[in-house]
Amino acid sequence: MNISAIFINRPVMTTLLYLCITVFGVWSYLTMPVSDLPTVDYPVITVNASYPGADPSIMAANVATPLEQEFLTIQG
């Protein structure tokens, strides 16, 4: 059975089905509770660390890695 033949042979049913879907879609869109600007709180932490005279490998090993390990223990 060809599904498109049903809609071709019954244009009134096709029109009513299309109108029902359109009306339901418009009604759903208008009654949907959506906030334009939802409130979202992103967790942010800022750390400044300095180690005068240190090269990047020393900063990574002695400053960044221990700080990262401590930050992983923070909840949330």
Secondary structure by P-SEA (a helix, b strand, c coil): ccaaaaaaacaaaaaaaaaaaaaaaaaaaaacccccccccccbbbbbbbbbccccaaaaaaccaaaaaaaaaaccc
